[in-house]
Amino acid sequence: MAKIAFIGAGSTVFAKNLLGDILSFPELAESTISLMDIDETRLHTTGLVASRIARAVGAHPTVESTTDRRKALDGADYVLCMFQIGGYQPSTVIDFEIPKKYGLRQTIGDTLGIGGIMRALRTIPVLLGVTADMEDLCPGALLLNYVNPMAMNMWAVNRGSKIKNVGLCHSVQGTAWQLANDIGVPLDEINFLCAGINHMAFYLRFERKHGQGSEDLYPLIRKVIDEGRVPGYNKVRYEMLKRLGYFVTESSEHFSEYTPWFIKRDRPDLVEKFDIPLDEYLRRCQVQLAGWELTKATIENPDIALDHDDIRKKLLAVNATEGDIRWIMHLATNFDQITQSHEYGSYIIHSLETGLPRVIYGNVANDGIIDNLPRGCTVEVPCLVDKNGVQPTKIGALPPHLAGLIQTNVNVQSLVVEAALTRKKEHIYHAAMLDPHTAAELDLDQIWGMVDELIAAHGQMLPEYH
């Protein structure tokens, strides 16, 4: 049976979903699950979650927990990475608060922008440490990476390691589900083709197959605009549909900080018009921390009598939405009700183990896949998975305006990867200079000063640069 290593298993809620997905497959039900995290408390909680899930689905895995990364990786067939270097405190707070001093506001800060740049610089050395250990202990294993910033991380891994890998996200399938709801067409009747980079891929086709051929569903998506039915949380993406003619995969709050058009300190009207939640990731982190505390309490004390009013009060205190509250209560209390999530990780493992062919969307090196994006950059495209591995689909050329927009993000990614691999400090400044949102708000002296402050504040979370 396969050995599956979870690196960063203290991400209990995310690990819970993946564990439920994996152990629900009979062919994977007796796998060895090696849980690894540097936080012993969180690791212990995830171990209890794994045992509870195994009982719920009737699986009999071998579950081991360790703080030793090399022990977890030794002999692994699959390695899932799901960590956040520096955590909410101190690193994420630093990524938001220092730029805020300069008037630079963010929403998520984990993919591009100055927050994405600093997160990549903290994360890439750790990922390369994982792949170096894999080359020593499990050279044939597949790395399945969920860690952001996805595109920069995978680009660095492909340049700095020989390990087989694929980067995984849920934005393609998640957005397809949202669009299906918006237009009232069942998702299982929809076929789509999507391509680009992680968090900035576009649906090149979105259609419904039937006996007479196929029906282009883009007119129904545009009708959502015409009829004034655009959801408040999706105003940025529907605006970009109007301007570009294609729908983008990642959420409006994410996309608003990948471009220079939506978040401007002297244009609060734009933030209001497009319902852009500034500092959103800080809020989400606080909600997730509260959710983890509840999960820990309920998994360690399964007979605990929950005071729902008290829980609701605590969650509202960290600005949880009604949706957050429902989601957290479900995750923290329904350990015996396992449903397959839409994460691709378990499907990939199952297809590689059984040979059952599937198509997933993965982040892979651009080895002639998209003609008008740079060779070697990380692209997000459909991939066939079977006994032969993860096989990307040749896309060809993207519409030129989409490639041009994506290139503005790839420029930043390339310089961050260069900084991480060469340890040349100058490339960090250059990456920030070329970032679309940062460049729209700050002058060169401000950018230099902000980068210096961020590097100093992160201290030993970053390697030495010269």
Helices and strands as residue ranges (DSSP letters): E 3-7, H 12-23, G 26-28, E 32-36, H 40-57, E 62-66, H 69-73, E 78-81, I 87-92, H 93-101, H 113-137, E 142-145, H 150-160, E 164-167, H 171-183, G 187-189, E 190-197, E 200-210, E 213-216, H 218-226, G 232-234, H 235-244, H 252-256, H 268-273, H 280-300, H 308-317, H 322-333, H 345-354, E 358-365, E 378-386, E 389-392, H 400-422, H 426-434, H 436-441, H 444-458, G 459-461
